[in-house]
Amino acid sequence: MRHALTALVAASSLSSPSLAQTSPGAVDASAQPNEIAATIASDMDGLMSLYRDLHANPELSEQESATAAKLARRLKAMKFDVTEKVGGTGVVAVMKNGSGPVLLVRADMDGLPVTEQTGLPFASKVRTKTAEGVETGVMHACGHDTHMTAFIETARLLSSMKDRWKGTLVMILQPAEEVGRGARLMLEDGLYTRFPRPTHALAFHDAANLEAGKIGYTPGYALANVDSVDIVVRGTGGHGAYPQTARDPIVLGARIVSSLQTLVSREQDPLDPAVVTVGSFMGGAKHNIIPDEAKLLLTVRSYSDDTRERLIRGIERIARGEAIAAGMPDDRMPVVTVKDEFTPAAYNPPAFANQMADRLKAHFPDGAVMEVKSSMGGEDFGRYYRADKSINSFIFWVGGVPADQMAKAAAGQATLPSLHSPFWAPQADKVIATASEAMTVLALDILKRD
C-alpha cells in the first residue's frame, strides 16, 4: 500500500518551474466558475513546485521563519499589504477593495516531529531537536504544505479578480497549529485590532479518510476541544518482595485507568460524544522496587464547554476517590494538572455552513460535496470564531486519498495512513486544485459585488 501510494503521488509531481517563474494569465472578471478550475490547472506546474519545496523543508511549530518569509514575498508581489512576525512567525496580508465584508482566510504553516517514510523523491530529510531536546525528523505529516499552496493560489486568483468582489481580504499564515497555540498568539498580538476585524472566516484541512478531490463539511461542531491532563499518582516506595510495607502507586494508577473508562461509558450522554484516553502510564525503574509515584498522561476530547468541564472534574474526582479507597493519606493524594494550552472546538454556525455547502454543491459536480460526521481531532481555527461569535466561520475538509486506494480500503484490501502518519502523502495536486477552487468560489460569494 505504501509503495502504490508513493508511486501515484510521485507521478503527479513531476519537476516543474517555480510558481514565481510561471506566467498564468489574469482571470477575466467575467469568468464563469469552470474557468477558475481551468486557470488553476494552468498554474499547476508552478503550484506543485511550491508544494514540493514546502514539503521538503518543513519547520516545527513556532520555528516557521523561512516558510513565512518565502510566502510573504509572494503575497507582497501580489500587492497585498503584508505584515510579518505577527504572533511570532505569523503573516497577515491585507487587500482592501472598497466597502463590504471583511473575509479572513487562514492557512497553517507548521510541520510535525515525524521522520518521513513516504518514499517520495522530495521527502523531507530535515532533522532537528524539539523544545524538549529530543532529536527527530520533521515532516508535513498533517498536510499543511497543501494548505499553504492552496492559500497562495487563492490569494493569486482573488488578487487578479478584483472586478468581481468588493470588501477586504485578510489572509493569514498561522504558526503553531500543531501545538494549539498559533491562533491564540496571533489574536493576542492584535489580529482583530491592528488589522481589519473579520465578518467571515474560511479555512480547509486535507482529509486522510476522504477521496481526493471530494469536499466534506459539518454544520455545528466540526472538531473537538482537546485537553492534555497529567495525573501524578503518589504512593510510598518499598521492596517488591514486601508489598505490605509500601503503598503501590502502580496498582492505584491501574485502578484510576479502569475507573476513568466509566466517565464516557456511564456518565456521558451517548448522543454527546467524548473521549478520555490514557496515552502513557509511567512508573518504576526495576523489577523488585515499588516506586514512590507513577504518572498518567491523558488526552481528553469533547465538543461543548459544559462537557469539557464535566470530564475534567470527573477525572479529578475519580483520581481522588480511588486514592481514598486505597487508603492513601490526604498528603499523598494524586495531583491532577490540566495543561494551560488547550485547543477549543471548531464550530461552524449551522446556517452559514449550510449556505457555504450549498454554494459548493452548486459549483462542483454532483456527489463531490457531502456532509460528514464531526471529528474528535483538534484544530485551533475555532479560536477565531470563539474570539468573536458574530463572525460567520467555516472550516471544511478536502479529501487527499487517491481513488484506487480508497476503493481498496473500502474492500478491506488496504489500510490507509492517517494524518500524522509518517506514510501520509495526499494526492497533492487534487487537494490543492480542489481547495483553491473551493476557497475562491466561497470568497467570491461572500464578497460579491451585487
GIWOJO-V254938 format. One record per helix or strand of 3 or more residues. SS is the DSSP state (~ for helix, > for strand). FROM is the first residue (numbers start at 0). TO is the last residue. If there is no record, write none. Layout:
BEGIN
ss=[SS	SS]
from=[FROM	FROM]
to=[TO	TO]
END
This chain:
BEGIN
ss=[~	~	~	~	>	>	>	>	>	~	~	>	~	>	>	>	>	~	~	>	>	~	~	>	>	~	>	~	>	~	~]
from=[1	18	32	64	80	89	101	126	134	143	161	166	181	199	214	219	224	242	248	274	292	304	329	334	345	349	368	381	391	402	427]
to=[10	20	55	76	85	96	107	128	136	158	163	173	187	210	216	222	233	244	264	282	301	324	331	337	347	362	370	385	400	409	445]
END
